[in-house]
Amino acid sequence: MTKTKEQEGELRFSKPTKDDGAEVWELIKHTGVLDLNSSYSYLMWCEIFSETSIVVEREGNTVGFISGFIHPDQPETLFIWQVAVNESERGSGLATRMLYHLLKREGCGEVNHVEATVSPSNTASQQLFKGLAKKLRTKCVIHDYFTSNDFPKEGHEDELLFKIGPIQKEKILVEG
C-alpha cells in the first residue's frame, strides 16, 4: 500500500500503514503521558484506520500521530482516540495541523463534529480541542464521560468528553 503524502515545510503528513505501527508505538511510549497500548494494536490501527488517522515525519522520524475513527453510531463524528507529538515538536501547533489535515480528507467528508475524551490533568489536550473549536468558530461542549471507577486500573483519572461542532467545511479549508 502506498502512502498518501502531503508536504508542509520539512514535515510530511501521511496516512499511516502497518509499517508505521512500531514507530507510532515508540512515539506513544516516549510521550510518558498517554496510555500505551500493545504494539499489535498500533499495527492494526495504522493498517485498518489509516483514512481517519495521520502520521507526521520529519527527516524520516515519526514526530506526530493521531488515531481516529468515524463513530459507528454517529457517521458525522470523527472520534479522536490519541494525539501524540514528539517532545521536539511540542508548542509548534503540530497537533492542530494534524487535525486540519484529517478533516480535509475525503474519508472525513461527512464529518461535522469531532469528539475526544480528555482527562482533567491533560491541559495540553484540553487547550488543543478548545482551540480547535475557537479556530473553527464553533462550540466545544464538555461532559462527564468515564469516571475513574469505570477503569479496572487503579489511579486512572476521569475522562471528560469534548464535542466540537458543528464544523463547517469551508472554515477548515480557509483556516487549515
MARTIKOL-916501 format. One record per residue: x, y, z of N, C-alpha, C in turn; residue number from 1; chain; residue in three letters. Coordinates in Angstrom, 3 decimals, padded with zeros to 6 digits, m for minus. Example, Ala and Ser with C-alpha at 12.3 -4.5 7.8 and 13.67 -1.06 7.14 Angstrom:
% MARTIKOL-916501
      n.X      n.Y      n.Z     ca.X     ca.Y     ca.Z      c.X      c.Y      c.Z figu vopa vexvex
  013.190 m005.690  007.800  012.300 m004.500  007.800  013.200 m003.300  007.800    1    A    ALA
  012.850 m002.250  007.080  013.670 m001.060  007.140  012.900  000.030  007.870    2    A    SER
% end
This chain:
% MARTIKOL-916501
      n.X      n.Y      n.Z     ca.X     ca.Y     ca.Z      c.X      c.Y      c.Z figu vopa vexvex
  000.844 m001.167  000.000  000.000  000.000  000.000  000.894  001.236  000.000    1    A    MET
  000.603  002.173 m000.903  001.385  003.397 m000.931  000.726  004.444 m000.055    2    A    THR
  001.545  005.268  000.542  001.044  006.313  001.421  000.621  007.515  000.599    3    A    LYS
 m000.431  008.172  001.056 m000.784  009.467  000.519 m000.030  010.481  001.349    4    A    THR
  000.806  011.299  000.703  001.694  012.206  001.431  001.378  013.650  001.100    5    A    LYS
  001.483  014.481  002.091  001.372  015.915  001.906  002.571  016.540  002.597    6    A    GLU
  003.266  017.414  001.887  004.425  018.083  002.463  004.004  019.424  003.057    7    A    GLN
  004.570  019.770  004.180  004.357  021.075  004.792  005.682  021.465  005.415    8    A    GLU
  006.449  022.246  004.685  007.792  022.564  005.154  008.619  021.293  005.160    9    A    GLY
  009.285  021.029  006.243  010.086  019.815  006.378  009.274  018.649  006.909   10    A    GLU
  008.012  018.884  007.232  007.149  017.840  007.772  006.426  017.108  006.647   11    A    LEU
  006.247  015.802  006.821  005.494  015.003  005.855  004.298  014.403  006.579   12    A    ARG
  003.101  014.775  006.152  001.843  014.285  006.704  001.350  013.169  005.795   13    A    PHE
  000.993  012.026  006.371  000.521  010.930  005.531 m000.424  010.012  006.284   14    A    SER
 m001.106  009.189  005.499 m001.926  008.141  006.078 m000.979  007.050  006.566   15    A    LYS
 m001.177  006.596  007.791 m000.277  005.553  008.285 m000.541  004.208  007.611   16    A    PRO
  000.477  003.379  007.600  000.350  001.986  007.166  000.898  001.125  008.292   17    A    THR
  000.756 m000.182  008.134  001.264 m001.074  009.184  002.763 m000.879  009.403   18    A    LYS
  003.467 m000.410  008.378  004.907 m000.160  008.514  005.206  000.954  009.518   19    A    ASP
  004.221  001.781  009.818  004.393  002.864  010.791  004.098  002.419  012.227   20    A    ASP
  003.472  001.271  012.385  002.999  000.835  013.693  004.048  000.813  014.781   21    A    GLY
  005.227  000.287  014.495  006.276  000.179  015.512  006.762  001.566  015.945   22    A    ALA
  006.960  002.471  014.986  007.416  003.816  015.350  006.339  004.592  016.091   23    A    GLU
  005.080  004.373  015.731  003.986  005.019  016.449  003.960  004.528  017.897   24    A    VAL
  004.136  003.227  018.088  004.185  002.664  019.446  005.302  003.328  020.249   25    A    TRP
  006.483  003.491  019.628  007.614  004.144  020.302  007.281  005.606  020.642   26    A    GLU
  006.652  006.311  019.711  006.278  007.699  019.953  005.331  007.798  021.150   27    A    LEU
  004.307  006.962  021.164  003.336  006.971  022.266  004.050  006.650  023.577   28    A    ILE
  004.912  005.654  023.550  005.662  005.236  024.745  006.474  006.398  025.307   29    A    LYS
  007.120  007.155  024.425  008.025  008.214  024.868  007.315  009.509  025.259   30    A    HIS
  005.996  009.605  025.000  005.292  010.802  025.470  005.240  010.803  026.992   31    A    THR
  005.171  009.609  027.573  005.130  009.498  029.030  003.801  009.856  029.655   32    A    GLY
  002.839  010.282  028.854  001.542  010.679  029.408  000.362  009.914  028.822   33    A    VAL
  000.529  009.348  027.639 m000.576  008.631  027.006 m000.594  007.177  027.456   34    A    LEU
 m001.797  006.591  027.489 m001.910  005.163  027.771 m001.250  004.407  026.625   35    A    ASP
 m000.263  003.581  026.944  000.431  002.793  025.933 m000.308  001.479  025.737   36    A    LEU
 m000.768  001.251  024.536 m001.446  000.009  024.192 m000.425 m000.952  023.599   37    A    ASN
 m000.857 m002.150  023.274  000.069 m003.141  022.730  000.587 m002.694  021.366   38    A    SER
  001.777 m003.158  021.026  002.338 m002.822  019.717  001.430 m003.357  018.614   39    A    SER
  000.798 m004.491  018.873 m000.145 m005.073  017.909 m001.289 m004.099  017.619   40    A    TYR
 m001.791 m003.427  018.657 m002.921 m002.515  018.440 m002.518 m001.357  017.519   41    A    SER
 m001.276 m000.881  017.619 m000.847  000.212  016.746 m000.621 m000.271  015.318   42    A    TYR
 m000.144 m001.508  015.154 m000.044 m002.077  013.805 m001.428 m002.148  013.166   43    A    LEU
 m002.394 m002.662  013.926 m003.761 m002.777  013.418 m004.352 m001.393  013.150   44    A    MET
 m004.129 m000.463  014.074 m004.694  000.876  013.917 m004.182  001.534  012.639   45    A    TRP
 m002.884  001.449  012.429 m002.278  002.075  011.253 m002.740  001.411  009.956   46    A    CYS
 m003.056  000.154  010.016 m003.497 m000.580  008.823 m004.989 m000.366  008.550   47    A    GLU
 m005.827 m000.501  009.571 m007.278 m000.516  009.372 m007.905  000.875  009.409   48    A    ILE
 m007.388  001.760  010.261 m007.982  003.084  010.426 m007.108  004.184  009.815   49    A    PHE
 m006.420  003.876  008.738 m005.492  004.838  008.145 m006.188  006.063  007.559   50    A    SER
 m007.400  005.910  007.082 m008.109  007.041  006.477 m008.455  008.110  007.511   51    A    GLU
 m008.624  007.704  008.756 m009.016  008.640  009.804 m007.913  008.828  010.847   52    A    THR
 m006.704  008.449  010.486 m005.538  008.636  011.350 m004.446  009.313  010.522   53    A    SER
 m003.444  009.838  011.205 m002.390  010.550  010.487 m001.062  010.346  011.200   54    A    ILE
 m000.012  010.252  010.405  001.343  010.172  010.933  002.148  011.303  010.294   55    A    VAL
  003.024  011.903  011.093  003.853  013.005  010.603  005.307  012.638  010.828   56    A    VAL
  006.110  012.845  009.782  007.541  012.552  009.856  008.348  013.808  009.568   57    A    GLU
  009.476  013.893  010.224  010.480  014.917  009.937  011.796  014.164  009.782   58    A    ARG
  012.415  014.319  008.619  013.692  013.673  008.318  013.657  012.176  008.628   59    A    GLU
  012.544  011.528  008.262  012.405  010.082  008.422  012.018  009.615  009.808   60    A    GLY
  011.858  010.541  010.746  011.470  010.173  012.099  010.012  010.536  012.350   61    A    ASN
  009.280  009.648  013.002  007.885  009.910  013.337  007.834  010.908  014.483   62    A    THR
  007.196  012.055  014.230  007.124  013.113  015.242  005.692  013.446  015.650   63    A    VAL
  004.717  012.851  014.973  003.326  013.106  015.328  002.427  011.990  014.867   64    A    GLY
  001.367  011.774  015.618  000.392  010.739  015.264 m000.938  011.073  015.913   65    A    PHE
 m001.996  010.909  015.162 m003.354  010.957  015.696 m004.061  009.702  015.233   66    A    ILE
 m004.685  009.023  016.181 m005.546  007.896  015.842 m006.986  008.355  015.985   67    A    SER
 m007.756  008.091  014.964 m009.160  008.477  014.978 m009.990  007.485  014.195   68    A    GLY
 m011.294  007.567  014.398 m012.216  006.712  013.646 m013.558  007.414  013.537   69    A    PHE
 m014.315  007.032  012.530 m015.675  007.527  012.381 m016.533  006.738  013.366   70    A    ILE
 m017.239  007.462  014.217 m018.060  006.832  015.260 m019.124  005.964  014.592   71    A    HIS
 m019.211  004.677  014.947 m020.156  003.777  014.270 m021.621  004.197  014.410   72    A    PRO
 m021.973  004.827  015.518 m023.362  005.245  015.727 m023.611  006.686  015.310   73    A    ASP
 m022.546  007.392  014.940 m022.659  008.796  014.538 m021.717  009.032  013.357   74    A    GLN
 m022.129  008.674  012.143 m021.220  008.747  010.991 m020.730  010.150  010.656   75    A    PRO
 m021.286  011.177  011.291 m020.819  012.541  011.070 m019.793  012.970  012.116   76    A    GLU
 m019.373  012.017  012.970 m018.461  012.342  014.068 m017.138  011.604  013.926   77    A    THR
 m016.046  012.365  013.941 m014.702  011.804  013.977 m014.281  011.747  015.441   78    A    LEU
 m014.077  010.550  015.949 m013.636  010.383  017.331 m012.113  010.279  017.333   79    A    PHE
 m011.474  011.150  018.093 m010.017  011.147  018.205 m009.641  010.350  019.447   80    A    ILE
 m008.874  009.287  019.247 m008.519  008.407  020.340 m007.240  008.864  021.027   81    A    TRP
 m006.181  009.092  020.265 m004.922  009.548  020.847 m004.277  010.593  019.940   82    A    GLN
 m003.654  011.571  020.584 m002.869  012.591  019.894 m001.478  012.558  020.514   83    A    VAL
 m000.483  012.292  019.694  000.894  012.226  020.191  001.775  013.144  019.360   84    A    ALA
  002.566  013.949  020.070  003.524  014.838  019.428  004.856  014.653  020.140   85    A    VAL
  005.893  014.417  019.349  007.232  014.273  019.904  007.609  015.543  020.661   86    A    ASN
  008.352  015.374  021.729  008.762  016.493  022.571  009.417  017.611  021.753   87    A    GLU
  010.167  017.238  020.719  010.873  018.233  019.898  009.925  019.134  019.107   88    A    SER
  008.675  018.716  018.946  007.712  019.461  018.131  006.625  020.137  018.964   89    A    GLU
  006.614  019.909  020.263  005.548  020.454  021.106  005.587  021.977  021.108   90    A    ARG
  004.392  022.555  021.111  004.274  024.010  021.114  004.322  024.639  019.735   91    A    GLY
  004.450  023.820  018.703  004.564  024.342  017.336  003.234  024.358  016.586   92    A    SER
  002.167  023.873  017.213  000.875  023.803  016.537  000.702  022.556  015.696   93    A    GLY
  001.596  021.587  015.842  001.532  020.385  015.019  000.232  019.612  015.229   94    A    LEU
 m000.226  019.487  016.451 m001.455  018.722  016.705 m002.646  019.347  015.975   95    A    ALA
 m002.736  020.657  015.995 m003.828  021.336  015.286 m003.710  021.116  013.786   96    A    THR
 m002.502  021.207  013.250 m002.307  020.980  011.811 m002.683  019.550  011.432   97    A    ARG
 m002.365  018.582  012.295 m002.756  017.195  012.012 m004.277  017.073  011.961   98    A    MET
 m004.977  017.713  012.903 m006.445  017.658  012.898 m007.015  018.260  011.615   99    A    LEU
 m006.467  019.391  011.177 m006.931  020.011  009.930 m006.688  019.080  008.738  100    A    TYR
 m005.521  018.468  008.680 m005.245  017.530  007.583 m006.265  016.400  007.574  101    A    HIS
 m006.581  015.870  008.749 m007.575  014.788  008.833 m008.946  015.262  008.357  102    A    LEU
 m009.372  016.413  008.827 m010.709  016.903  008.492 m010.864  017.233  007.006  103    A    LEU
 m009.758  017.461  006.310 m009.806  017.740  004.867 m009.877  016.469  004.020  104    A    LYS
 m009.645  015.322  004.619 m009.610  014.083  003.848 m010.983  013.676  003.338  105    A    ARG
 m010.954  012.999  002.207 m012.184  012.504  001.598 m012.964  011.607  002.569  106    A    GLU
 m012.263  010.775  003.321 m012.910  009.872  004.271 m013.609  010.579  005.415  107    A    GLY
 m013.319  011.871  005.583 m013.974  012.670  006.630 m014.934  013.686  006.012  108    A    CYS
 m015.324  013.425  004.779 m016.185  014.356  004.056 m017.514  014.630  004.716  109    A    GLY
 m018.047  013.671  005.450 m019.344  013.831  006.116 m019.201  014.293  007.560  110    A    GLU
 m017.985  014.432  008.031 m017.741  014.791  009.432 m018.124  016.245  009.685  111    A    VAL
 m018.950  016.449  010.713 m019.249  017.813  011.145 m019.082  017.988  012.656  112    A    ASN
 m018.584  016.934  013.319 m018.251  017.008  014.743 m016.972  016.217  015.002  113    A    HIS
 m016.204  016.681  015.968 m015.031  015.953  016.455 m015.272  015.703  017.931  114    A    VAL
 m015.008  014.465  018.356 m015.115  014.121  019.772 m013.794  013.538  020.248  115    A    GLU
 m013.540  013.713  021.532 m012.365  013.118  022.163 m012.614  013.077  023.660  116    A    ALA
 m011.994  012.124  024.314 m012.030  012.120  025.770 m010.691  012.655  026.271  117    A    THR
 m010.764  013.444  027.341 m009.579  014.096  027.883 m009.658  014.043  029.403  118    A    VAL
 m008.556  013.670  030.033 m008.520  013.656  031.499 m008.361  015.088  032.018  119    A    SER
 m008.847  015.348  033.222 m008.776  016.708  033.770 m007.356  017.263  033.885  120    A    PRO
 m006.364  016.415  034.067 m004.995  016.918  034.210 m004.297  017.158  032.873  121    A    SER
 m004.891  016.738  031.778 m004.266  016.876  030.460 m004.615  018.238  029.859  122    A    ASN
 m003.974  019.258  030.370 m004.282  020.617  029.920 m003.900  020.847  028.463  123    A    THR
 m002.865  020.175  027.979 m002.464  020.348  026.576 m003.589  019.893  025.641  124    A    ALA
 m004.183  018.743  025.913 m005.276  018.266  025.060 m006.516  019.129  025.220  125    A    SER
 m006.780  019.582  026.436 m007.922  020.477  026.622 m007.743  021.738  025.790  126    A    GLN
 m006.540  022.316  025.816 m006.266  023.518  025.022 m006.360  023.225  023.528  127    A    GLN
 m005.898  022.049  023.111 m005.965  021.669  021.702 m007.409  021.684  021.207  128    A    LEU
 m008.296  020.996  021.927 m009.673  020.866  021.446 m010.469  022.165  021.621  129    A    PHE
 m010.247  022.879  022.693 m010.898  024.192  022.845 m010.393  025.152  021.771  130    A    LYS
 m009.099  025.087  021.478 m008.513  025.935  020.441 m009.040  025.595  019.057  131    A    GLY
 m009.227  024.297  018.795 m009.793  023.892  017.503 m011.185  024.483  017.334  132    A    LEU
 m012.006  024.379  018.371 m013.360  024.939  018.304 m013.306  026.442  018.051  133    A    ALA
 m012.415  027.119  018.730 m012.298  028.569  018.565 m011.878  028.927  017.139  134    A    LYS
 m010.874  028.202  016.611 m010.406  028.474  015.249 m011.496  028.202  014.211  135    A    LYS
 m012.325  027.189  014.481 m013.402  026.848  013.548 m014.685  027.632  013.834  136    A    LEU
 m014.611  028.499  014.832 m015.756  029.337  015.225 m016.997  028.491  015.481  137    A    ARG
 m016.810  027.483  016.326 m017.916  026.606  016.690 m017.837  026.298  018.179  138    A    THR
 m018.730  025.460  018.650 m018.813  025.162  020.078 m017.889  024.013  020.476  139    A    LYS
 m017.500  024.057  021.730 m016.823  022.941  022.377 m017.605  022.656  023.656  140    A    CYS
 m018.365  021.579  023.633 m019.191  021.203  024.778 m018.478  020.074  025.509  141    A    VAL
 m018.363  020.224  026.825 m017.641  019.250  027.641 m018.612  018.600  028.619  142    A    ILE
 m018.593  017.265  028.638 m019.471  016.490  029.523 m018.647  015.474  030.298  143    A    HIS
 m019.165  015.053  031.442 m018.599  013.892  032.126 m018.804  012.696  031.208  144    A    ASP
 m017.860  011.753  031.210 m017.991  010.591  030.335 m017.655  009.309  031.088  145    A    TYR
 m016.367  009.048  031.291 m015.960  007.897  032.089 m015.458  008.404  033.436  146    A    PHE
 m015.838  007.721  034.494 m015.297  008.073  035.806 m014.124  007.158  036.107  147    A    THR
 m013.328  007.533  037.075 m012.180  006.698  037.448 m012.633  005.303  037.883  148    A    SER
 m013.843  005.187  038.399 m014.371  003.882  038.822 m014.687  002.964  037.642  149    A    ASN
 m014.839  003.511  036.455 m015.113  002.698  035.266 m013.893  001.899  034.815  150    A    ASP
 m012.709  002.327  035.220 m011.471  001.705  034.767 m011.036  000.591  035.718  151    A    PHE
 m010.521 m000.507  035.161 m010.057 m001.592  036.028 m008.754 m001.259  036.752  152    A    PRO
 m007.996 m000.361  036.192 m006.699  000.027  036.763 m006.903  001.144  037.777  153    A    LYS
 m006.397  000.952  038.967 m006.488  001.996  039.977 m005.657  003.195  039.551  154    A    GLU
 m006.144  004.362  039.895 m005.385  005.569  039.627 m005.662  006.215  038.288  155    A    GLY
 m006.521  005.614  037.448 m006.847  006.255  036.172 m007.816  007.392  036.445  156    A    HIS
 m007.542  008.524  035.850 m008.391  009.697  036.038 m009.725  009.542  035.319  157    A    GLU
 m010.660  010.410  035.694 m011.899  010.536  034.937 m011.532  010.947  033.506  158    A    ASP
 m012.450  010.723  032.600 m012.282  011.184  031.215 m013.505  012.012  030.858  159    A    GLU
 m013.261  013.237  030.432 m014.322  014.140  030.010 m014.488  014.015  028.498  160    A    LEU
 m015.720  014.129  028.024 m015.985  014.078  026.591 m016.035  015.501  026.048  161    A    LEU
 m015.164  015.786  025.092 m015.148  017.065  024.388 m015.834  016.845  023.046  162    A    PHE
 m016.854  017.643  022.769 m017.556  017.552  021.483 m017.470  018.916  020.809  163    A    LYS
 m016.808  018.928  019.648 m016.583  020.155  018.891 m017.475  020.136  017.659  164    A    ILE
 m018.236  021.204  017.466 m019.064  021.281  016.277 m020.329  022.074  016.529  165    A    GLY
 m021.125  022.228  015.494 m020.930  021.695  014.146 m019.797  022.418  013.409  166    A    PRO
 m019.129  021.651  012.571 m017.995  022.155  011.803 m018.449  022.424  010.375  167    A    ILE
 m018.148  023.607  009.890 m018.446  023.962  008.514 m017.193  023.733  007.684  168    A    GLN
 m017.312  022.915  006.650 m016.147  022.525  005.844 m015.381  023.718  005.274  169    A    LYS
 m016.088  024.781  004.901 m015.383  025.936  004.328 m014.435  026.577  005.330  170    A    GLU
 m014.732  026.451  006.630 m013.829  027.001  007.645 m012.558  026.167  007.756  171    A    LYS
 m012.658  024.877  007.495 m011.474  024.012  007.513 m010.564  024.386  006.361  172    A    ILE
 m011.137  024.619  005.198 m010.342  024.954  004.022 m009.681  026.320  004.170  173    A    LEU
 m010.386  027.279  004.775 m009.827  028.609  004.948 m008.793  028.631  006.065  174    A    VAL
 m009.127  028.038  007.205 m008.254  028.085  008.379 m007.070  027.143  008.247  175    A    GLU
 m007.302  025.966  007.677 m006.268  024.945  007.632 m005.291  025.214  006.575  176    A    GLY
% end
